[in-house]
Amino acid sequence: MTKDIVLIERLLELQRQYGLYRFKCALKDLNRRRLEIDGREKRKRFPWSKYQALYRSQKGICRVCRELMPLLRGEVEIDHRDPNRQEGFNDDDNLQLTHRKCNRKKSSRSVYQQAKKSSRNIVELLGGS
C-alpha cells in the first residue's frame, strides 16, 4: 500500500474511534494551529472605523461575491485576502470587507485555491485590476 492509503485508513480508524463530531473538531483545531506558525502576526480585532474605511474604499461592494453589502455590524467581516501570508498579515493591502456569509464560505483557502474555486485570477482576488 502507498503512504496515502495507509494515512487515509488511519484517519478513518481515528474517526470511528472518536466519533465524527470530535474528529471534525480536531481537524478544525489542527487547521487553526497550522495557521499559527512562529513569527506570523495573530489575527486581531479591528475597530469599527477600519470597517468603515474598507467599506468606503470598496464602494460598498463585497470582494468575494461582488454584490452590494449593507454596512451593519454582524453582516460584514474583515477578511484576510491571503490567509497564509507570512509578513504583513494584518496590513491594509491584505484586508478586504466581505459579507459575513462570503467570508465564512471562503474560510482559509489559499489564494490559489480561491482563484480555482471562483474562476477568478489571483490578481483580481488580491484587489488588482
C-alpha positions as CSV (number, residue, x, y, z in Angstrom):
1,M,0.0,0.0,0.0
2,T,1.1,3.5,-0.6
3,K,1.6,6.0,2.2
4,D,-1.6,8.0,1.2
5,I,-3.8,4.9,1.5
6,V,-2.2,4.0,4.9
7,L,-2.8,7.5,6.1
8,I,-6.4,7.6,5.0
9,E,-7.1,4.2,6.6
10,R,-5.5,5.5,9.9
11,L,-7.7,8.7,9.7
12,L,-10.8,6.6,9.2
13,E,-9.9,4.5,12.1
14,L,-9.5,7.5,14.3
15,Q,-12.8,8.9,13.1
16,R,-14.6,5.6,14.1
17,Q,-12.7,5.5,17.4
18,Y,-13.6,9.1,18.5
19,G,-16.8,9.8,16.5
20,L,-17.4,12.1,13.6
21,Y,-18.1,15.3,15.8
22,R,-14.9,15.0,17.8
23,F,-12.9,14.0,14.7
24,K,-14.1,17.1,12.8
25,C,-13.4,19.4,15.8
26,A,-9.8,18.0,16.0
27,L,-9.3,18.6,12.2
28,K,-10.6,22.2,12.6
29,D,-8.2,22.8,15.5
30,L,-5.3,21.4,13.5
31,N,-6.1,23.7,10.7
32,R,-6.1,26.7,13.0
33,R,-2.8,25.6,14.5
34,R,-1.3,25.3,11.0
35,L,-2.0,29.0,10.5
36,E,-0.4,30.0,13.8
37,I,3.2,29.4,12.8
38,D,6.1,31.1,14.5
39,G,6.7,34.7,13.7
40,R,3.4,35.3,12.0
41,E,1.1,38.0,13.2
42,K,-2.0,36.8,15.0
43,R,-5.5,37.7,13.7
44,K,-6.8,40.7,15.6
45,R,-10.0,42.6,16.2
46,F,-10.3,45.7,14.2
47,P,-12.1,48.9,15.3
48,W,-15.4,49.8,13.5
49,S,-13.6,52.7,11.9
50,K,-11.5,50.1,9.9
51,Y,-14.7,48.5,8.6
52,Q,-16.0,51.9,7.6
53,A,-12.7,52.8,5.8
54,L,-12.7,49.5,3.9
55,Y,-16.4,49.9,3.0
56,R,-15.7,53.4,1.5
57,S,-12.6,52.2,-0.4
58,Q,-14.6,49.3,-1.9
59,K,-17.6,51.5,-2.6
60,G,-19.8,49.0,-0.6
61,I,-19.0,46.0,-2.8
62,C,-18.1,42.6,-1.4
63,R,-14.8,41.5,-2.8
64,V,-15.9,37.8,-2.8
65,C,-19.3,37.8,-4.5
66,R,-19.1,41.4,-6.0
67,E,-22.5,42.4,-4.7
68,L,-23.5,45.4,-2.7
69,M,-23.4,44.9,1.1
70,P,-25.0,46.8,4.0
71,L,-22.6,48.3,6.5
72,L,-24.2,46.7,9.5
73,R,-22.4,45.1,12.5
74,G,-22.7,41.3,12.2
75,E,-23.4,41.4,8.5
76,V,-19.9,42.3,7.3
77,E,-16.5,40.9,8.3
78,I,-12.9,41.9,7.6
79,D,-11.3,39.2,5.6
80,H,-7.6,38.5,5.0
81,R,-7.1,38.2,1.3
82,D,-4.3,35.8,1.7
83,P,-4.9,33.8,4.9
84,N,-1.5,32.1,4.6
85,R,0.6,35.3,4.2
86,Q,3.7,35.4,6.4
87,E,4.6,39.1,6.5
88,G,2.2,41.9,6.7
89,F,-0.7,39.6,7.6
90,N,-2.8,42.4,9.1
91,D,-1.6,45.1,6.7
92,D,-4.2,47.1,4.8
93,D,-3.2,45.6,1.5
94,N,-4.2,42.1,2.8
95,L,-7.6,43.2,4.2
96,Q,-10.9,43.4,2.5
97,L,-14.5,43.7,3.7
98,T,-16.9,40.9,2.8
99,H,-20.4,39.7,3.6
100,R,-20.2,37.5,6.7
101,K,-21.5,34.5,4.7
102,C,-19.0,35.1,2.0
103,N,-16.1,35.2,4.4
104,R,-17.3,32.0,6.2
105,K,-17.7,30.2,2.9
106,K,-14.2,31.2,1.8
107,S,-12.7,30.1,5.1
108,S,-8.9,29.8,5.0
109,R,-8.3,28.6,1.5
110,S,-5.1,29.8,-0.1
111,V,-5.3,32.5,-2.8
112,Y,-4.6,29.8,-5.4
113,Q,-7.5,27.6,-4.1
114,Q,-9.8,30.7,-4.0
115,A,-8.9,31.5,-7.6
116,K,-9.5,28.0,-8.8
117,K,-12.8,27.7,-6.9
118,S,-14.2,31.1,-8.1
119,S,-12.8,31.1,-11.7
120,R,-11.1,34.4,-11.0
121,N,-7.4,35.1,-11.3
122,I,-5.1,35.7,-8.4
123,V,-4.5,39.4,-9.4
124,E,-8.3,40.0,-9.2
125,L,-8.6,38.4,-5.8
126,L,-5.8,40.5,-4.4
127,G,-7.5,43.6,-5.5
128,G,-5.6,44.3,-8.7
129,S,-7.2,45.4,-11.9
